[in-house]
Every structure is written in structure tokens, then in C-alpha cells.
Amino acid sequence: MIIGLDVGGTHTDVVLLNQDGLVEALKVPTDTDDLFHSVLQALEKITAHVDAAGVSRLVLSTTLTTNAIVQDTIAPAGMIVSSGPGLDPDFFRTGQHYYPVPGSIDHRGRERKPVEAAAVEAAARRMTADGIRQVGVVGKFSVRNPGHEIAIRRQLGDRFERIFAGHRLSGRLNFPRRIATTFLNAAVYPLHRDFFQAVRKSLEKRGLAVPIDILKADGGTMNFNASIDSPCETILSGPAASVAGALAADPGPDQCLVLDVGGTTTDMAVLVEAAPLLSPAGGRIGPHKTLVRALYTRSIAVGGDSEVRVAEGRPAIGPRRRGSAMAFGGPAPTPTDALVVLGHMQAGDRQRAREGIAEVAARLNLPVDQAAERIFDRACSAILAAADEMVAAINCRPVHTIHAFKEGLQVNPGRMLVMGGPASLFAPRLQALSGRPCRVVPRPEVANAIGAALARTTCEVTLVVDTEQGLATAPEENFSRRVTGAYSLEEARRDALELLEKKALKRGARPEDLELEVVEEEVFNMVRGFSTTGRNIRVRVQVKPGVIGSLKGDL
């Protein structure tokens, strides 16, 4: 059996699956001030009557790190940056404890200026005096040669609880994003560590010694132990769970729009040929642009429990959520109250819902039922408008990284997959307003948790080869070896895929679920005078996001 758990803004959903499909599903209210409690309560409830020996896997999707970054409640973290010539690294300052130090490695991995040990020592002393416990270390071209990052890390020794080196977090170039990625990993580490320990202790109490995976921003998973080394990969796992839920529902071979309508937000994404679209550069969270491999998703603050206001003579939905709908004891009218008033939803206190909508109706100078219709239409229209904006933004990019490298692709989803608690109520109106066929996924109220449970382990590897120097490197994997001038793109492909398979298995992948593919490859000749002196080869490979095939049955 597999347990899948997804923390949403309103509810924490948890499911128990076996080979025949869904065994049990339940929801607990999400306490946004204490997500630990929400997760542990859900785990305790779903395992209360379960034989521990029968559980083979647990997958968690949590908004813990995402919320901490967005709400700026992350721990203070230090940064030591070695950049060399070019833009002043102060342009990318992450906070007070940020120390550029002299030292330079060029774009081909050759040292131009050694790291200044005295500057590193001075930074270390200041951070120690300020009580900093986590530090990130970044060199501009560390993916070509991590020597400076390794030297700085070695000099820092054991003076800090955790040191994150940029070259171990991503094999992709982009100095500002590398700084942001390394900083966020250091800053969310204490929170993720405490979460890790709390989940472990909770499971031990239940006698569950099972492999634990955590959902990542790319819709795949990594084992919990590996997540300690790169906790920032767990950001944006909420929208990723929506995509995983859609994949578990077998979305078909065409283009489709995925909408997850929750109580607080609506998450959206696009699937092309039954595969999710990935952000080309990396995920963005709040003001931080990162190199974290992430799905191309969008979230808007419109949900069933969003507060309804009147602005400029018409209903405005969200962005604030003040609690449950008035029909369920909340303090402010919501789209859910509109559904109750219209008779589309039978649960809840209809009189309380009507009282809330009546306040809005009076300001709109409309009958209550007509105001409820207007509110519901406004909520659906806001979701569809945001989806159209997302598709337009995707089509502004010249290249899209999906399950295969595609150029010039135009995205135009012809249909929608909808999930979330109110999915069956929203779907008919979304279809009517958009003109697109709209299908509700099986068990829409817990589809995210099902998707998390079935998500396969994913990861990527970038291999860079300089035949003139006779070197092939993948610093993220701690890989480096000598090559001859005859080393080819085919050999680079083979080596990259071998590294990827080893990495995926180490992160918890099952051999039968591995779908390895090349997503990017480049070859440049290096010319001096009138002669070719070598080639620069770059290959990026990935495990294709998807779901565990053997458990994709009747849900």
C-alpha cells in the first residue's frame, strides 16, 4: 500500500492506495500556523487501522518551504560569493550576511585568480559572531570547475551547521539564479530538517518504517533522506501535485489545461502529449528566480472560500481568504456561499449563506439569486482569464521544455481537466464560459494526494565536455574524468544517461519506472587561428515526470 499526502491552503488531504486503487481518503483542516500538526494529524488518522507491514511507500507534498519563503519567515543564512570579472555580485545580494570575496574561474573552468583566503576568513568570523548557522557558497562558473567552492567550503570547516555549495544543487549556468537557489536551500534547511525529524518520529510511533518520498517542484519525487541535501526542491510542490493528479487520471495525448480549484487558490498548468510543461530557466518563488527544476504552473488567489467584495460596481473575488464560507460558519461571503444560495451545493447553512450574499446584492443593487449568479460567474471568469494569460505567456517563449525538446510549439489547450473539492460544481460553468470541454477527474477532492502517491522519482543531469582540455564534468554529481579529443556527442549522451540512472536510483526510483530522455544538447567547435582545436559539448538529460505505471488503475 502507498500513502499520499498533500497539504493545501484549506485542507490537508491524505489517501491510502493499493494495487486495486483507492482504499481510504480523508481530509483534515490545514493549520497554516502549524503545518507540522496538520501533517502529523493526517498521518495518524490514515494509519490508525493500517497494518504497518502492508505500507510500502509514503509520499508527502507540503507547502512548508513555499509558505516560509513567500511569507519571509525563513531563517537567516550567510552567503560567500566568488564572481570574478563582470557584474558586481552586490547586484544579487540576498541579505545582510552576504560576502563577495576575490577569486575568479572563467567560463571554461580555468582559474584566473585564486580565492583570497583572508577574505573568506573575515566573512566566516562575522557570520559566526552574528549567530549564522547555515551558509551558501557560490562561484560564477562552478559548474565548469567547482574548485573555488570546494576550497571555500573546506576553509569554513565545521564552524557552521550546514554549508550548501552551488555546484551540487544544479548543473546549469546562470549566476544570479545560482545565488538565489543556494541561498534559499540554506535558509529553508532548519525548517525542513525539523519537519523531517517530526515526520520520522510520528511514523516510528505508528511502527511504520517505510521509505518516505517528498514531492518536488517538477512533479516528481525524491526520497526524504536526499531532500535534506536540497530542501529547496520541495518549493511549489502544491501546483506540482495538481499536475501529478492529472497524470494519474490519464489525460490523453492532446493538449489540455489542468485546473485545481481549492478553497484558497486555483492552481493551473498545461499538459502536452500527456506530459507537463517545465519552466525553461527554473522555478520562481516570490521575488526569487531559482534554478530549481519546476513545472510551468500558475496560482491565483481565487478559490471557493475567497472573500467576495464589491469593487467598481461589480463583484471582486479574493485575494484574501478570511476563513470558511458563511454557510460553514465563516465571517465573510464567498463563491461557496453563492453555490449554496443557488442550490448547486446542498451542504451548509443556506440561510447564513443567503445573509452573506444579501450584503453583496444590496451593494450591487441586485436580487440575491442574481447576485449569487454574478459572483459565481465572476469567479469562473477570473480563473479562465488567468489561464489564458498563462497560455499567452508560454507562447511568448521561443522554446519549451516538455518531455522532449520542442521548438516553435504553440500551446492552445482544447479541453480542461478540473480537480479540487468544488470541481464538479465549477466544471459546467467553466465549460459554458470557455467553450472548451471540461472533465472532472476521478475523486477530485483528493486528486492531489493521489497524484503525489503515484508520482515517480525524477531528476536531471547536465554533462559538460571540453575536448581541448580533455575533460568531461558534471559537478552536481561530483563527476569528472579525462577524455580524448575524439570524444563525441554520442559518448556524452551515453555518459550523461548513465549518471542520470545512478542518480535516480539513489534518490529512490524504481528501475521499472525509469523513463530517461535527452532534453537539451549542444556542440560548439573551438577555433584558434584557422584551425579547430576542440569541441565544447553540453548534454542535459532527465527522468520524464509521470506516474507509477503499475498503480495507475481504477482510482
Secondary structure by P-SEA (a helix, b strand, c coil): cbbbbbbcccbbbbbbbcccccccccccccccccaaaaaaaaaaaaacccccccccbbbbbcaaaaaaaaaccccbbbbbbbbccccccccccccccbbbbbbbccccccccccccaaaaaaaaaaaaaacccbbbbbcccccccaaaaaaaaaaacccccbbbbcccccccccaaaaaaaaaaaaaaaaaaaaaaaaaaaaaaaaccccbbbbbccccccccaaaaaaccccccaaaaaaaaaaaaaacccccbbbbbbbcccbbbbbccccccccccccbbbccccccccccccccccccccccbbbbccccccccccccccccccccccccaaaaaaaacccccccaaaaaaaaaaaaaaacccaaaaaaaaaaaaaaaaaaaaaaaaaaaaacccccccccccbbbbbbcbbbbbccccccaaaaaaaacccbbbbccccccaaaaaaaacccccbbbbbbbccccccccccccbbbbbcccccaaaaaaaaaaaaaaaaaaaccccccccccccbbbbbbbbccccccbbbbbbbbbccccccccccccc
